[in-house]
Amino acid sequence: ARAHRGLDEVQQASAEFAARWSMPAGQAAFLLLLFLPPVKDFTLSLVLQFGGPGPGMTIDRSVVKFAMMLGFIGVVMLQAIATVVFNVIWWKSKQ
């Protein structure tokens, strides 16, 4: 609320709309991207290049931590993109 003090009513409504819908949209986008074979192949190859022993082998904890960090970063990035997109959608709908 303190960050929105200098904004007018339309800007506040835009920020609230974007904040409300960006988290579920970013999470859903990440989930849908994981179903695409090129994205799955890319993430698997990235994790295996980091230090995975190969398919069917036991992996080290650092590889699991890297994979989880990669997923978390992906979700946060898509949430940030969704915030911008929903902010633009709000502004375009009010013009």
Buried (B, 14 or more C-beta within 10 A) or exposed (E): EEEEEEEEEEBBBBBEBBEEBBBEBBBEBBEEBEEEEEBEEEBEEEBBEBEBEEEEEEBEEEBEEBBEEBBEEBBEEBBEBBBEBBBEBBBEEEE
